[in-house]
C-alpha cells in the first residue's frame, strides 16, 4: 500500500513525477535506468481543499483527477490544548462521522496512550499511531519509531563519547550496540 500523507503539501515539481508513477505504476530510481513496476494500492490524505489549490495553481489538475480514482481521506484536525478537552473533542469528531483515527507524536497524546487505544477499540475505529508503543499497547498499527529504542541508541552514543570516541566517528544509521 502507498499512503500519500498530506498530498496537498507536495510542491508542483514532484507532483509531475508522482502523476507519472500513478499513471504507469512504474518508476526508476535516481540514477537508475531500469524501470521498477509498482504493485500497490494507493490511499491519499490531506487536510486541504485540493480544488482551491488547483484554482490557485498550487496543485496539478491532472494529478487531482488521477487521485480521484483512488480512495482518499479528508483529514479533520481536532485541536486539544489540555487533557480535559479530549472527551468533548473526540465526541465532536465521532458526531462528524469520522471513519479512522491518526494520532501524532504530541506529548499530550503520549500521556493518554491507553485512552487513545481504548477509544479506537470501543468504537471499532481503525487507528494509525505515530509511535510503535501504541501498537504494542493494542493499537492497530504504527508508522513511527519506538521511543524506547531511540533512547537506548542515544545512550549508546553518549556512552561511546564519554569513553573518548569522537562524535564524528559515531555512525548515525547503525543499530549496533556500544563497543
Buried (B, 14 or more C-beta within 10 A) or exposed (E): EEBBBEBBEBEEEEBEEBBBBBEEEEBEEEEEEEEEEEEEEBBBBBEBEBEEBBEEEBBBEEBBEBBEEEEBBEEEEBEBEEEEEBEEEBEEBEEEEBEEBBBEBEEEBBEBBEBBBBBBEEBEBEBBBBBBBBBBBEBBEBEBBBBEEEEEBEEBBEEBEEEEBEEEEBEEEEEEEBE
